[in-house]
Amino acid sequence: MKYISSHSNPFFKELLKLASSARQRRKTQQTLLEGAHLLQAYHASGNQQPQHLFVTEAAVQNREVAELLKKFPDVPLSQLDDGLFAELSELKTPSCILALIEFPRIPIASVQSSFCLLLEDIQDPGNLGSILRSAAAAGCDTLFLSKNCADAWSPKVLRAGMGGHFVLSIHESMDLLAMATAFQGKVFATVVGAKSNLYDCDLRGNIAFAVGNEGAGLSENLLAVINQHITIPMPGRSESLNVAAATAVCLFEAVRQRR
């Protein structure tokens, strides 16, 4: 096992860029997974092996991590100095294992979606991760993200997604107008105050939900190409739901109807 203890180590410098820069992640098509749970989810999904694994000294004493490492006998393994490991982690109490992985590569041409989301300019990483987690739980197959969405493969979104990334087909920087127009099924735009009620809609068959920015909602251009605008009835005193919560409500109403 190689031991990395210096800030000047070229490999560590590359990892630091990867942990902190969406541009670097997109350039290399790589990201870092932190913690045993995410690595287990990655492995369980049948994805390829990680490119490299990193542990702290404490990992040697951690039975769960030791058992997990046995699943990757051919993956290079390095021990990081605790201080260096902490710099790669955004957690107040860092875990003791990191994995360097490649983004799953799924050609757009191969996507045959029957239950998908169009996400326009979702800014908050926590919201995006929660949406991914709900989408995975609801059985969505594909997510199309606009150019101005938060980075789907950032550490914060990965943590909030709780492994949802690895069972979904995720496509970033997409032209949502083109996707909505070409979708072979019904597309529903979620709009506060729309005349149609979510619970009155037929959500069987091929469907897509278009969900907009936390503050601005869906753009006028996207709304113009979607003719089914729906709202979630809210008899309480709140004006609106958090975008992640609203998306979850829509997804699971579709699940109820499609059972």
Residue pairs with C-beta under 8 A, 6 or more apart in sequence:
1 77
1 78
1 79
2 76
2 77
2 78
2 79
3 78
3 79
3 81
4 11
4 12
4 54
4 78
4 79
4 80
4 81
4 84
5 81
5 84
6 12
7 13
7 84
11 78
12 80
12 84
15 32
15 54
15 88
15 100
16 87
16 88
17 24
18 24
18 25
18 28
18 30
18 31
18 32
18 100
19 32
19 87
19 88
19 89
19 90
19 155
22 151
22 154
25 31
25 151
25 153
25 154
26 151
26 172
29 102
29 103
29 105
30 51
30 100
30 101
30 102
30 103
31 100
31 101
31 103
31 153
31 154
31 155
31 158
32 88
32 98
32 99
32 100
32 101
32 155
33 39
33 42
33 50
33 98
33 99
33 101
33 158
34 88
34 89
34 90
34 91
34 94
34 95
34 97
34 98
34 155
34 158
34 159
35 95
35 97
35 159
36 64
36 65
36 68
36 95
36 97
37 162
37 163
38 99
38 158
38 159
38 162
38 163
39 50
39 68
39 97
39 99
40 68
40 163
41 162
41 163
41 166
42 50
42 99
42 101
42 163
42 166
43 68
43 71
43 72
44 163
44 166
45 163
45 166
45 167
47 101
47 104
47 166
48 101
48 102
49 72
49 74
49 75
50 72
50 75
50 99
50 100
50 101
51 75
51 76
51 100
51 101
51 102
52 75
52 76
52 77
52 78
52 99
52 100
53 69
53 72
53 75
53 76
53 77
53 78
53 97
53 98
53 99
53 100
54 77
54 78
54 79
54 80
54 85
54 88
54 97
54 98
54 99
54 100
55 65
55 69
55 77
55 78
55 79
55 80
55 96
55 97
55 98
56 79
56 80
56 82
56 85
56 94
56 96
56 97
57 79
57 82
58 82
58 96
59 65
59 66
59 69
59 79
59 96
59 97
60 66
62 96
65 96
65 97
68 97
69 77
69 97
80 88
80 98
85 94
85 96
85 98
86 94
88 98
89 95
89 98
90 155
90 156
90 159
103 153
104 166
104 169
104 170
106 169
106 171
108 171
111 142
111 169
111 171
113 141
113 142
113 169
113 183
113 206
113 208
114 141
114 185
114 205
114 206
114 207
115 138
115 139
115 140
115 141
115 142
115 206
115 207
115 208
115 254
115 258
116 140
116 141
116 142
116 143
116 144
116 183
116 207
116 208
116 209
117 131
117 135
117 140
117 142
117 143
117 144
117 208
117 209
117 210
117 211
117 247
117 251
118 144
118 146
118 176
118 179
118 180
118 187
118 208
118 209
118 210
118 211
118 222
119 128
119 131
119 143
119 144
119 145
119 146
119 149
119 211
120 146
120 148
120 149
120 176
120 210
120 211
120 212
120 213
120 218
120 219
120 222
121 146
121 148
121 149
121 212
121 213
121 216
121 219
122 128
122 131
122 145
122 149
122 150
122 211
122 213
122 214
122 243
123 148
123 149
123 150
123 213
123 214
124 150
124 214
125 150
125 151
125 154
125 156
125 157
125 160
126 156
126 160
126 244
127 150
127 214
127 242
127 243
127 244
128 149
128 150
128 152
128 157
128 160
128 161
129 156
129 157
129 158
129 159
129 160
129 161
129 162
129 164
130 160
130 161
130 244
130 248
131 143
131 211
131 243
131 244
131 247
131 248
132 143
132 152
132 157
132 160
132 161
132 164
132 165
132 168
132 170
133 160
133 161
133 162
133 163
133 164
134 164
134 244
134 247
134 248
134 251
134 252
135 143
135 164
135 168
135 247
135 251
136 161
136 163
136 164
136 165
136 167
136 168
137 164
138 248
138 251
138 252
138 254
138 255
139 255
140 168
140 251
141 168
141 169
142 168
142 169
142 170
142 171
143 152
143 168
143 169
143 170
143 171
144 171
144 174
144 176
144 179
145 152
145 170
145 171
145 172
145 173
145 174
146 173
146 174
146 176
147 172
147 173
147 174
149 172
150 157
151 157
151 172
152 165
152 170
152 172
153 165
158 165
176 210
176 222
177 221
177 222
177 225
179 208
180 187
180 208
180 210
180 222
180 225
180 226
181 225
183 206
183 208
184 206
185 205
185 206
185 207
185 208
186 202
186 205
186 206
186 207
186 208
186 228
187 207
187 208
187 209
187 210
187 226
187 228
188 201
188 203
188 207
188 208
188 209
188 210
188 226
188 228
188 229
188 230
188 250
189 210
189 218
189 222
189 223
189 226
189 228
189 229
189 230
190 209
190 210
190 211
190 212
190 218
190 230
190 231
190 232
190 246
190 247
190 250
191 217
191 218
191 223
191 229
191 230
191 231
192 217
192 231
192 239
192 240
193 231
194 229
194 230
194 231
195 229
195 231
196 228
196 229
196 230
196 231
197 230
197 231
197 233
198 230
198 231
198 232
198 233
198 249
198 250
198 253
199 233
199 253
201 228
201 230
202 257
203 253
203 254
203 257
203 258
204 257
204 258
207 254
209 247
209 250
209 251
209 254
210 218
210 222
210 226
211 218
211 243
211 246
211 247
211 250
212 218
212 219
212 222
212 243
213 243
214 242
214 243
223 229
230 250
232 241
232 246
232 249
232 250
234 240
234 241
240 246
241 249
